[in-house]
């Protein structure tokens, strides 16, 4: 029998994880895994993991991947989870920025993919603004050309992990006299550039994942412009569609979050209640359907097709499902769910295995779950996209369609 990619990964890990790791992972001995991970040079391991292509196995080899099919990638992912392999956390870099660089990047920018694959950098998204959240094309942050640099002034908001990011992907208005979907340009921004002020926003969960970011005469070299001048909306569409596809779920079909919630119900003795069973099995069916949608989306991407309507439908369904699962977990806990008097410790971004809703504190998850219907495009925006682009419904009337951005009223 031919050796599979998962077999190759198993062999690779056997030589690079500390002795005793596989046994601790198979017995789910988290305490021992914590001890072994503390002894590791985590940065060196993540670098090697990326250099070998295991961090981004579906990417082309020239971009830091292995060119694996979705089926092979799922097998690799299953091995990663089973072995509880430490992995870098850079959703924006790997799911959004990389796709944009592959499609629009210069030869210089394509070299940045290597650092993303090796977990050497973390990226943030600098799109939304206080006056243009759902209406992203109405953004007003300005970039003015001055020789070989662009000078940026303005503000962004809801930028996840901006306070810990090395780079950001930025949309800025470069020609206010064009229609609002034109006159926007995309940039790759070094977050250490002078003039950037990042201010974390405290959420009701108690942590500060989101940030507002201010730009005061920030200079960006023209070499870091991604795509043509004034065509940033085209670049952003690539980012947003890949974000929605990634947020709709991992490309796998099998045991998921609801299965873990069902286990919790069995442990609490509530599984025998037919109402509870009906509720959880309804969620189970919805999760399986969403997994299949994500799988179809991943297969299309591997075949070279751009993200289609399944990205929005999967994102919408996944966001709503997250909230329903969060509420179900709280309900299953009963009165104990109110015993929540401190901010729970969030899993380390470079943690092991798979970061899922089910290994987050239930109360934290319940408080955080509304965010899933906002980030990556609100649920109502997804419904608009599905209605117009999938069902063929007429668009909402737009009095200012085609008018210069500078003449469109803004709040």
Secondary structure, 3 states (H helix, E strand, C coil): CCCCHHHHHHHHHHHHCCCCHHHHHHCCCHHHHHHHHHHCCHHHHHHHHHHCCCCCCCCCHHHCCCCCCHHHHHHHHHHHHHCCCECCCCHHHHHHHHHHHHHHCCHHHHCHHHHHHCCCCCEEEECCECCECCCHHHCCCEEEEECCEEEEEEEEECCCCHHHCCEEEEEEECCCCCECCCCEEEEEEECCCCCEEEEECCCCCCCCCCEEEEEEEEEEEHHHEECCCCEHHHHHHHHHHHHHHHHCCCCCCCCCHHHHHHHHHHHHCCCCCHHHHHHHHHHHHHHHHHHHHHHHHHHHHHCCCCCCHHHHHHHHHHHHHHHHHHHHHHHHHHHHHHCCCCCCCCCCCCCECCCCHHHCCHHHHHHHHHHHHCCCCCHHHHHHHHHHHHCCCCCCCCCCCCCEHHHCCCC
